[in-house]
Amino acid sequence: MSLYAYLHQSGGCDYTIGCGNLLISLSSPTLNEALIELKNTIRDGYTGDRELSSVQLIEGESIKIDVKSIYDEIAKEQMLLKNKRQEEEERILYNMLKKKFN
């Protein structure tokens, strides 16, 4: 089981997506050790101007997603749709020309 911490820093944001939000993976095997690791992380990097407004500890499994295959599938679907539209337009033109010259 993996442990993660979702860190949120309010204010002082440059308005980019996800600004002030960070999900970090904790290496500690137990919840108690994770809390100690998290306190050290906050002490070392999130004090003063970078003070956090909230932290959530998340326990669970992570799944790596093959994003490239998703984008490839979307591109294939878009190409099929484009080809279908083009064929429909060509059939309409074909039928108009067929009527005209027959």
N, C-alpha and C positions, 0 to 999 in steps of 0.2 A: 504494500500500500504506500502510495506517495503522499507527501505532505507539501502543501503550497501555501504561500501567504499572498493575499491580495492587498496591496498597499495603495492608499488613496491620500493624496495631498490636495487640499482645497486652497484656492487662491493662488495668485502668482503664476497663472497659466498663460501660455502663448496661444491658446485657442486652437491647437491642433487636435486631431482625433486622439483620444486616449491620454491627453496631456494630464499629468498629475496622477496617473494610474499605472500600476506595475504589478505583474504577477511574477513571483519568484519561486523557485523550487528550493525546498529545504532538504538538507542531507541527513537530518536527524531521523533515527528509526522509530522513536517514540514521541508521543504528544508532549510529554514533559521536557524532553531534550529539545524538541522543536521550539517550545516557548523560550527556552534559554537561548537557542540560536537566533530566534527572532529578536529578542531583547538586545543581543549583541549587534545584530544587523542594524537595528534602529539606533543604537548608541553610536555605532561607527559611521553611519551615513545619512541619518535622517533626523538631525537635530538642528537647532538654529533656524536658518532661512528655509531649510528643507523639511520642516516639521510635518509629520503626518497627521491627518485628521481622523483617519480610521484604518483599521487593519482587520482582515478576516483570515482566519486559518482554515484551510480547506484540506480535507482528507479524502483521497480517492485515487482512482486509476486515471491515467491519461492515455489517449489514443492518438497516434500520429496519423494524420490524414494526408493522402497523396493528392495534394492540391493540383498538381500538373495534370493528372488524369481527369480531374473535374473540369479544368479549363479546356482540355482537349475535347472532352465530351460536349461542352457548350459550343465550341467552335465547329464541331461536326454537325450539331443540330442546326446551327445558324447557316452553315453551308447547304445543308439539305433543304432548309426552308427557302433560301435564296434560289437554289436550283429549281425548286417546285414553282416558285413565283415566276421565274424566267420562262419555264416551260408553259405555264398557263398563258402568259403574255404571247408567246410564240404561237400557241394553238389558236388564240383569238385572231391574231394576224393572219395565220394560215387559212382559217375559215373565212375571213373577210376576202382574202385574195382568191380563194377557191370560188366563192360566190361571184366575184367580179369577173373572173376569166372563164367561167364555165357556162 
